[in-house]
Amino acid sequence: MDLPLGEAGLVEVQRLEAIESPQGGEALRGNLVPNMHQEVKRVLQLLDANH
């Protein structure tokens, strides 16, 4: 499932994947979970803007 995200979208997805991965982003996860809703909304808006 490859979406034409554009450069910014791709970087954003890679950053989120790093946070989600068990070996990376452990320190960040505690800070991010409360903000995940806003984060997801922001990413979706970014992806929308690239279409």
N, CA, C and O atoms as a CHARMM CRD file, in Angstrom:
* protein
*
  204
    1    1 MET  N      0.83800  -1.19500   0.00000 PROA 1      0.00000
    2    1 MET  CA     0.00000   0.00000   0.00000 PROA 1      0.00000
    3    1 MET  C      0.87600   1.24900   0.00000 PROA 1      0.00000
    4    1 MET  O      1.15100   1.82200   1.05400 PROA 1      0.00000
    5    2 ASP  N      1.30200   1.65800  -1.16500 PROA 2      0.00000
    6    2 ASP  CA     2.15100   2.83500  -1.28900 PROA 2      0.00000
    7    2 ASP  C      1.31000   4.02600  -1.70800 PROA 2      0.00000
    8    2 ASP  O      0.71400   4.03200  -2.78500 PROA 2      0.00000
    9    3 LEU  N      1.26800   5.02800  -0.85300 PROA 3      0.00000
   10    3 LEU  CA     0.52500   6.24500  -1.16200 PROA 3      0.00000
   11    3 LEU  C      1.50500   7.31700  -1.59900 PROA 3      0.00000
   12    3 LEU  O      2.61900   7.39200  -1.07900 PROA 3      0.00000
   13    4 PRO  N      1.10300   8.14500  -2.54500 PROA 4      0.00000
   14    4 PRO  CA     1.96300   9.26200  -2.95300 PROA 4      0.00000
   15    4 PRO  C      1.92700  10.37000  -1.90900 PROA 4      0.00000
   16    4 PRO  O      1.18400  11.34200  -2.04800 PROA 4      0.00000
   17    5 LEU  N      2.72700  10.21800  -0.87100 PROA 5      0.00000
   18    5 LEU  CA     2.64800  11.12500   0.26700 PROA 5      0.00000
   19    5 LEU  C      3.37000  12.43600   0.02600 PROA 5      0.00000
   20    5 LEU  O      3.01000  13.46400   0.60000 PROA 5      0.00000
   21    6 GLY  N      4.37400  12.40400  -0.81000 PROA 6      0.00000
   22    6 GLY  CA     5.24000  13.56900  -0.89800 PROA 6      0.00000
   23    6 GLY  C      6.28600  13.49300   0.20000 PROA 6      0.00000
   24    6 GLY  O      6.15700  12.71800   1.14800 PROA 6      0.00000
   25    7 GLU  N      7.31000  14.29700   0.06100 PROA 7      0.00000
   26    7 GLU  CA     8.46100  14.24900   0.97000 PROA 7      0.00000
   27    7 GLU  C      8.06600  14.47900   2.42500 PROA 7      0.00000
   28    7 GLU  O      8.46500  13.71600   3.30400 PROA 7      0.00000
   29    8 ALA  N      7.28300  15.52900   2.68300 PROA 8      0.00000
   30    8 ALA  CA     6.91900  15.87400   4.06900 PROA 8      0.00000
   31    8 ALA  C      6.10100  14.75600   4.69900 PROA 8      0.00000
   32    8 ALA  O      6.32500  14.39300   5.85300 PROA 8      0.00000
   33    9 GLY  N      5.16400  14.21700   3.95100 PROA 9      0.00000
   34    9 GLY  CA     4.33200  13.13800   4.46600 PROA 9      0.00000
   35    9 GLY  C      5.15800  11.90700   4.78600 PROA 9      0.00000
   36    9 GLY  O      4.93300  11.23900   5.79500 PROA 9      0.00000
   37   10 LEU  N      6.11100  11.61200   3.92400 PROA 10     0.00000
   38   10 LEU  CA     6.95900  10.44400   4.11600 PROA 10     0.00000
   39   10 LEU  C      7.80100  10.56900   5.38700 PROA 10     0.00000
   40   10 LEU  O      7.90800   9.62600   6.17100 PROA 10     0.00000
   41   11 VAL  N      8.38900  11.73600   5.57400 PROA 11     0.00000
   42   11 VAL  CA     9.19100  11.98000   6.78300 PROA 11     0.00000
   43   11 VAL  C      8.31500  11.82000   8.01500 PROA 11     0.00000
   44   11 VAL  O      8.72600  11.21600   9.00600 PROA 11     0.00000
   45   12 GLU  N      7.10700  12.36500   7.94600 PROA 12     0.00000
   46   12 GLU  CA     6.17300  12.29900   9.06500 PROA 12     0.00000
   47   12 GLU  C      5.81700  10.84600   9.39200 PROA 12     0.00000
   48   12 GLU  O      5.79800  10.45500  10.55900 PROA 12     0.00000
   49   13 VAL  N      5.53700  10.05900   8.36700 PROA 13     0.00000
   50   13 VAL  CA     5.19500   8.64800   8.56900 PROA 13     0.00000
   51   13 VAL  C      6.37400   7.89900   9.18100 PROA 13     0.00000
   52   13 VAL  O      6.19100   7.09200  10.09300 PROA 13     0.00000
   53   14 GLN  N      7.57900   8.16000   8.68700 PROA 14     0.00000
   54   14 GLN  CA     8.75900   7.49000   9.23700 PROA 14     0.00000
   55   14 GLN  C      8.95800   7.85700  10.70100 PROA 14     0.00000
   56   14 GLN  O      9.34900   7.01600  11.51100 PROA 14     0.00000
   57   15 ARG  N      8.68600   9.12300  11.03900 PROA 15     0.00000
   58   15 ARG  CA     8.84100   9.57300  12.42600 PROA 15     0.00000
   59   15 ARG  C      7.82900   8.84400  13.31500 PROA 15     0.00000
   60   15 ARG  O      8.16600   8.38600  14.40700 PROA 15     0.00000
   61   16 LEU  N      6.59000   8.74400  12.83700 PROA 16     0.00000
   62   16 LEU  CA     5.56100   8.06300  13.62700 PROA 16     0.00000
   63   16 LEU  C      5.88600   6.58200  13.76300 PROA 16     0.00000
   64   16 LEU  O      5.67500   5.99500  14.82400 PROA 16     0.00000
   65   17 GLU  N      6.40100   5.97600  12.69400 PROA 17     0.00000
   66   17 GLU  CA     6.77000   4.55500  12.77000 PROA 17     0.00000
   67   17 GLU  C      7.89000   4.34700  13.77700 PROA 17     0.00000
   68   17 GLU  O      7.88600   3.36100  14.51400 PROA 17     0.00000
   69   18 ALA  N      8.84600   5.26500  13.81600 PROA 18     0.00000
   70   18 ALA  CA     9.94100   5.15300  14.78400 PROA 18     0.00000
   71   18 ALA  C      9.40600   5.23600  16.21000 PROA 18     0.00000
   72   18 ALA  O      9.87900   4.53600  17.10500 PROA 18     0.00000
   73   19 ILE  N      8.40800   6.10900  16.41000 PROA 19     0.00000
   74   19 ILE  CA     7.81300   6.25400  17.73900 PROA 19     0.00000
   75   19 ILE  C      7.05600   4.98100  18.12200 PROA 19     0.00000
   76   19 ILE  O      7.10600   4.53800  19.27000 PROA 19     0.00000
   77   20 GLU  N      6.35100   4.39800  17.14000 PROA 20     0.00000
   78   20 GLU  CA     5.54500   3.21000  17.39200 PROA 20     0.00000
   79   20 GLU  C      6.39200   1.95700  17.60500 PROA 20     0.00000
   80   20 GLU  O      5.98000   1.03300  18.30500 PROA 20     0.00000
   81   21 SER  N      7.57000   1.93400  16.99900 PROA 21     0.00000
   82   21 SER  CA     8.37600   0.71900  17.06900 PROA 21     0.00000
   83   21 SER  C      8.84700   0.46100  18.49700 PROA 21     0.00000
   84   21 SER  O      9.16700   1.40300  19.22300 PROA 21     0.00000
   85   22 PRO  N      8.89200  -0.80600  18.90400 PROA 22     0.00000
   86   22 PRO  CA     9.22600  -1.13800  20.29300 PROA 22     0.00000
   87   22 PRO  C     10.64200  -0.72400  20.68600 PROA 22     0.00000
   88   22 PRO  O     10.86800  -0.34700  21.83600 PROA 22     0.00000
   89   23 GLN  N     11.60400  -0.78400  19.75400 PROA 23     0.00000
   90   23 GLN  CA    12.98300  -0.48000  20.12700 PROA 23     0.00000
   91   23 GLN  C     13.28900   1.00800  20.03300 PROA 23     0.00000
   92   23 GLN  O     14.28800   1.45700  20.59500 PROA 23     0.00000
   93   24 GLY  N     12.46200   1.78700  19.34300 PROA 24     0.00000
   94   24 GLY  CA    12.72800   3.21200  19.19700 PROA 24     0.00000
   95   24 GLY  C     11.61400   4.02900  19.80900 PROA 24     0.00000
   96   24 GLY  O     10.46200   3.59600  19.84200 PROA 24     0.00000
   97   25 GLY  N     11.95000   5.19500  20.28800 PROA 25     0.00000
   98   25 GLY  CA    10.92500   6.12200  20.74100 PROA 25     0.00000
   99   25 GLY  C     10.31400   5.81100  22.08600 PROA 25     0.00000
  100   25 GLY  O      9.26900   6.36500  22.42800 PROA 25     0.00000
  101   26 GLU  N     10.94400   4.93000  22.86700 PROA 26     0.00000
  102   26 GLU  CA    10.37800   4.61900  24.19400 PROA 26     0.00000
  103   26 GLU  C     10.26000   5.88000  25.04400 PROA 26     0.00000
  104   26 GLU  O      9.25000   6.09500  25.71500 PROA 26     0.00000
  105   27 ALA  N     11.29600   6.70900  25.01100 PROA 27     0.00000
  106   27 ALA  CA    11.28300   7.93300  25.82100 PROA 27     0.00000
  107   27 ALA  C     10.19600   8.88900  25.33700 PROA 27     0.00000
  108   27 ALA  O      9.56900   9.58700  26.13400 PROA 27     0.00000
  109   28 LEU  N      9.98300   8.91000  24.02700 PROA 28     0.00000
  110   28 LEU  CA     8.99600   9.81900  23.45700 PROA 28     0.00000
  111   28 LEU  C      7.57400   9.34900  23.71700 PROA 28     0.00000
  112   28 LEU  O      6.66100  10.16400  23.85100 PROA 28     0.00000
  113   29 ARG  N      7.38500   8.04300  23.78600 PROA 29     0.00000
  114   29 ARG  CA     6.02500   7.51300  23.81200 PROA 29     0.00000
  115   29 ARG  C      5.22100   8.07200  24.98300 PROA 29     0.00000
  116   29 ARG  O      4.04300   8.39300  24.83000 PROA 29     0.00000
  117   30 GLY  N      5.84800   8.18900  26.14600 PROA 30     0.00000
  118   30 GLY  CA     5.15400   8.71700  27.30900 PROA 30     0.00000
  119   30 GLY  C      4.61500  10.12200  27.07800 PROA 30     0.00000
  120   30 GLY  O      3.52600  10.46400  27.53900 PROA 30     0.00000
  121   31 ASN  N      5.38700  10.92900  26.36100 PROA 31     0.00000
  122   31 ASN  CA     4.94900  12.29200  26.06900 PROA 31     0.00000
  123   31 ASN  C      3.90400  12.33300  24.96800 PROA 31     0.00000
  124   31 ASN  O      3.03200  13.20200  24.95400 PROA 31     0.00000
  125   32 LEU  N      3.99800  11.39100  24.05000 PROA 32     0.00000
  126   32 LEU  CA     3.19600  11.50800  22.83700 PROA 32     0.00000
  127   32 LEU  C      1.80500  10.92100  22.95900 PROA 32     0.00000
  128   32 LEU  O      0.87900  11.39700  22.30200 PROA 32     0.00000
  129   33 VAL  N      1.63600   9.91100  23.77400 PROA 33     0.00000
  130   33 VAL  CA     0.33000   9.26200  23.81900 PROA 33     0.00000
  131   33 VAL  C     -0.79900  10.25000  24.12600 PROA 33     0.00000
  132   33 VAL  O     -1.84000  10.19600  23.47200 PROA 33     0.00000
  133   34 PRO  N     -0.62500  11.15100  25.10300 PROA 34     0.00000
  134   34 PRO  CA    -1.70100  12.10600  25.35900 PROA 34     0.00000
  135   34 PRO  C     -1.98500  13.01200  24.15800 PROA 34     0.00000
  136   34 PRO  O     -3.10400  13.49700  23.99000 PROA 34     0.00000
  137   35 ASN  N     -0.96800  13.23600  23.32800 PROA 35     0.00000
  138   35 ASN  CA    -1.12000  14.12800  22.17700 PROA 35     0.00000
  139   35 ASN  C     -1.37100  13.37900  20.87300 PROA 35     0.00000
  140   35 ASN  O     -1.42000  13.98700  19.80400 PROA 35     0.00000
  141   36 MET  N     -1.53000  12.05700  20.96000 PROA 36     0.00000
  142   36 MET  CA    -1.60300  11.25900  19.72800 PROA 36     0.00000
  143   36 MET  C     -2.79000  11.67500  18.86700 PROA 36     0.00000
  144   36 MET  O     -2.69900  11.65700  17.63900 PROA 36     0.00000
  145   37 HSD  N     -3.90000  12.04800  19.49400 PROA 37     0.00000
  146   37 HSD  CA    -5.07800  12.43500  18.71500 PROA 37     0.00000
  147   37 HSD  C     -4.77400  13.64300  17.82900 PROA 37     0.00000
  148   37 HSD  O     -5.09200  13.65200  16.64000 PROA 37     0.00000
  149   38 GLN  N     -4.15500  14.65900  18.43000 PROA 38     0.00000
  150   38 GLN  CA    -3.79400  15.84500  17.65100 PROA 38     0.00000
  151   38 GLN  C     -2.75200  15.49800  16.59300 PROA 38     0.00000
  152   38 GLN  O     -2.79300  16.00200  15.47100 PROA 38     0.00000
  153   39 GLU  N     -1.83300  14.64100  16.96900 PROA 39     0.00000
  154   39 GLU  CA    -0.77000  14.23300  16.03700 PROA 39     0.00000
  155   39 GLU  C     -1.37400  13.55000  14.81400 PROA 39     0.00000
  156   39 GLU  O     -1.00500  13.84900  13.67800 PROA 39     0.00000
  157   40 VAL  N     -2.29300  12.64400  15.05400 PROA 40     0.00000
  158   40 VAL  CA    -2.93300  11.91600  13.94500 PROA 40     0.00000
  159   40 VAL  C     -3.70700  12.89100  13.06500 PROA 40     0.00000
  160   40 VAL  O     -3.63800  12.81700  11.83800 PROA 40     0.00000
  161   41 LYS  N     -4.43700  13.79900  13.68800 PROA 41     0.00000
  162   41 LYS  CA    -5.18600  14.78700  12.90600 PROA 41     0.00000
  163   41 LYS  C     -4.25200  15.63000  12.04500 PROA 41     0.00000
  164   41 LYS  O     -4.54500  15.91000  10.88200 PROA 41     0.00000
  165   42 ARG  N     -3.11900  16.03100  12.63200 PROA 42     0.00000
  166   42 ARG  CA    -2.15700  16.86400  11.90100 PROA 42     0.00000
  167   42 ARG  C     -1.58800  16.10800  10.69900 PROA 42     0.00000
  168   42 ARG  O     -1.44900  16.66500   9.61000 PROA 42     0.00000
  169   43 VAL  N     -1.26400  14.83900  10.91500 PROA 43     0.00000
  170   43 VAL  CA    -0.70900  14.03200   9.82300 PROA 43     0.00000
  171   43 VAL  C     -1.74300  13.85500   8.71700 PROA 43     0.00000
  172   43 VAL  O     -1.41600  13.95100   7.53400 PROA 43     0.00000
  173   44 LEU  N     -2.98700  13.59700   9.10200 PROA 44     0.00000
  174   44 LEU  CA    -4.03400  13.43800   8.09100 PROA 44     0.00000
  175   44 LEU  C     -4.21700  14.72400   7.29600 PROA 44     0.00000
  176   44 LEU  O     -4.44100  14.67400   6.08700 PROA 44     0.00000
  177   45 GLN  N     -4.12700  15.86200   7.95000 PROA 45     0.00000
  178   45 GLN  CA    -4.23400  17.13500   7.23500 PROA 45     0.00000
  179   45 GLN  C     -3.05900  17.31300   6.28100 PROA 45     0.00000
  180   45 GLN  O     -3.22600  17.80800   5.16600 PROA 45     0.00000
  181   46 LEU  N     -1.86200  16.90400   6.72500 PROA 46     0.00000
  182   46 LEU  CA    -0.69300  16.95700   5.85100 PROA 46     0.00000
  183   46 LEU  C     -0.90700  16.09900   4.61300 PROA 46     0.00000
  184   46 LEU  O     -0.63400  16.52800   3.49100 PROA 46     0.00000
  185   47 LEU  N     -1.39600  14.89200   4.82700 PROA 47     0.00000
  186   47 LEU  CA    -1.61600  13.98100   3.70600 PROA 47     0.00000
  187   47 LEU  C     -2.67200  14.54600   2.77200 PROA 47     0.00000
  188   47 LEU  O     -2.52200  14.46600   1.55300 PROA 47     0.00000
  189   48 ASP  N     -3.73600  15.11500   3.32200 PROA 48     0.00000
  190   48 ASP  CA    -4.77800  15.74700   2.50500 PROA 48     0.00000
  191   48 ASP  C     -4.19300  16.84600   1.63800 PROA 48     0.00000
  192   48 ASP  O     -4.51900  16.95700   0.45600 PROA 48     0.00000
  193   49 ALA  N     -3.32200  17.66100   2.23300 PROA 49     0.00000
  194   49 ALA  CA    -2.74700  18.79300   1.52000 PROA 49     0.00000
  195   49 ALA  C     -1.89900  18.33200   0.33600 PROA 49     0.00000
  196   49 ALA  O     -1.71100  19.08200  -0.62200 PROA 49     0.00000
  197   50 ASN  N     -1.39100  17.11100   0.39900 PROA 50     0.00000
  198   50 ASN  CA    -0.51900  16.60400  -0.67300 PROA 50     0.00000
  199   50 ASN  C     -1.28900  15.97800  -1.83100 PROA 50     0.00000
  200   50 ASN  O     -0.68500  15.59100  -2.83000 PROA 50     0.00000
  201   51 HSD  N     -2.60000  15.87400  -1.71600 PROA 51     0.00000
  202   51 HSD  CA    -3.37600  15.24900  -2.79700 PROA 51     0.00000
  203   51 HSD  C     -3.82400  16.28300  -3.80000 PROA 51     0.00000
  204   51 HSD  O     -4.48800  15.94600  -4.78000 PROA 51     0.00000
